[in-house]
Amino acid sequence: MAQQNWEKSYKNKEIPWRNFSPNLSKILNKANIFSGVALDLGSGTGEFSKWLSDQGFKVEGIDFSEEAINIAKEICPLCNFSNWNLENLENYHFKYKKYDIILDSKVIAFIEDKEKYLNVIHFKLKGAFVIQSFLYHKEKPLIAVNEEKLEKLLKEKFNILDKEVISLINKIWVEYILVSK
Ligand SMILES: C[S@@+](CC[C@H](N)C(=O)[O-])C[C@H]1O[C@@H](n2cnc3c(N)ncnc32)[C@H](O)[C@@H]1O
């Protein structure tokens, strides 16, 4: 989806994916990571960043929607948000050398060169990479990823520590916890 369409969604407050009370406790417990530095890719309005920051993580968020970043900065003043296109993640000036947690919540479906994107994530990761994505969405099929293809790509670089598939009416959702070693 083009950058201006995301901007339009945020301006018009058409943000159905927004989760006002995220909680990654179960995931952090499984990954056994409770502190350090976190990177929130496609951070949107910053609720996940804020949650991680409240747990004591130093958080960096990246998104290419100025509108979303402005909201995120209000939600989490302690977080560090940058406007950047994730298609060029390899040229981004990261604030930290390595990250204990890297999160992709509903973003990878929109990344064209997923392999390049995952290579950078792998390089910057020292802990766990958490990915949440739709596998099926009745109303919006374009926001879903193909499970087989995604898993094949992920397994080339990461070990899958845990995977949970959640089925709701008209939606199938998957959550992976991946470690780099
Ligand atoms: C479905 S929203 C998810 C937002 C947030 N992660 C969440 O779970 O609430 C996808 C986000 O990814 C951002 N995004 C999509 N493609 C991007 C790209 N190429 N570069 C940077 N951000 C991107 C959008 O601006 C949007 O904020």
Ligand as a Chemical Component Dictionary entry (heavy atoms), coordinates in Angstrom:
data_LIG
# 
_chem_comp.id                   LIG 
_chem_comp.type                 NON-POLYMER 
_chem_comp.pdbx_formal_charge   0 
_chem_comp.three_letter_code    LIG 
# 
loop_
_chem_comp_atom.comp_id 
_chem_comp_atom.atom_id 
_chem_comp_atom.alt_atom_id 
_chem_comp_atom.type_symbol 
_chem_comp_atom.charge 
_chem_comp_atom.model_Cartn_x 
_chem_comp_atom.model_Cartn_y 
_chem_comp_atom.model_Cartn_z 
_chem_comp_atom.pdbx_ordinal 
LIG C1  C1  C 0  -1.474 -2.223 9.829  1  
LIG S1  S1  S 1  -0.485 -0.930 10.407 2  
LIG C2  C2  C 0  0.169  -1.623 11.928 3  
LIG C3  C3  C 0  0.655  -0.568 12.893 4  
LIG C4  C4  C 0  1.214  -1.118 14.197 5  
LIG N1  N1  N 0  2.347  -1.973 13.985 6  
LIG C5  C5  C 0  0.138  -1.843 14.952 7  
LIG O1  O1  O 0  0.184  -3.074 15.038 8  
LIG O2  O2  O -1 -0.766 -1.163 15.467 9  
LIG C6  C6  C 0  0.922  -0.979 9.330  10 
LIG C7  C7  C 0  1.908  0.167  9.579  11 
LIG O3  O3  O 0  3.053  -0.042 8.770  12 
LIG C8  C8  C 0  3.434  1.184  8.180  13 
LIG N2  N2  N 0  4.118  0.842  6.928  14 
LIG C9  C9  C 0  3.660  0.094  5.892  15 
LIG N3  N3  N 0  4.577  -0.008 4.933  16 
LIG C10 C10 C 0  5.651  0.698  5.368  17 
LIG C11 C11 C 0  6.931  0.993  4.803  18 
LIG N4  N4  N 0  7.297  0.541  3.592  19 
LIG N5  N5  N 0  7.783  1.747  5.517  20 
LIG C12 C12 C 0  7.447  2.233  6.748  21 
LIG N6  N6  N 0  6.247  1.992  7.326  22 
LIG C13 C13 C 0  5.366  1.227  6.642  23 
LIG C14 C14 C 0  2.138  1.964  7.965  24 
LIG O4  O4  O 0  2.345  3.345  7.882  25 
LIG C15 C15 C 0  1.346  1.540  9.205  26 
LIG O5  O5  O 0  1.563  2.427  10.259 27 
# 
loop_
_chem_comp_bond.comp_id 
_chem_comp_bond.atom_id_1 
_chem_comp_bond.atom_id_2 
_chem_comp_bond.value_order 
_chem_comp_bond.pdbx_ordinal 
LIG C1  S1  SING 1  
LIG S1  C2  SING 2  
LIG S1  C6  SING 3  
LIG C2  C3  SING 4  
LIG C3  C4  SING 5  
LIG C4  N1  SING 6  
LIG C4  C5  SING 7  
LIG C5  O1  DOUB 8  
LIG C5  O2  SING 9  
LIG C6  C7  SING 10 
LIG C7  O3  SING 11 
LIG C7  C15 SING 12 
LIG O3  C8  SING 13 
LIG C8  N2  SING 14 
LIG C8  C14 SING 15 
LIG N2  C9  SING 16 
LIG N2  C13 SING 17 
LIG C9  N3  DOUB 18 
LIG N3  C10 SING 19 
LIG C10 C11 SING 20 
LIG C10 C13 DOUB 21 
LIG C11 N4  SING 22 
LIG C11 N5  DOUB 23 
LIG N5  C12 SING 24 
LIG C12 N6  DOUB 25 
LIG N6  C13 SING 26 
LIG C14 O4  SING 27 
LIG C14 C15 SING 28 
LIG C15 O5  SING 29 
# 
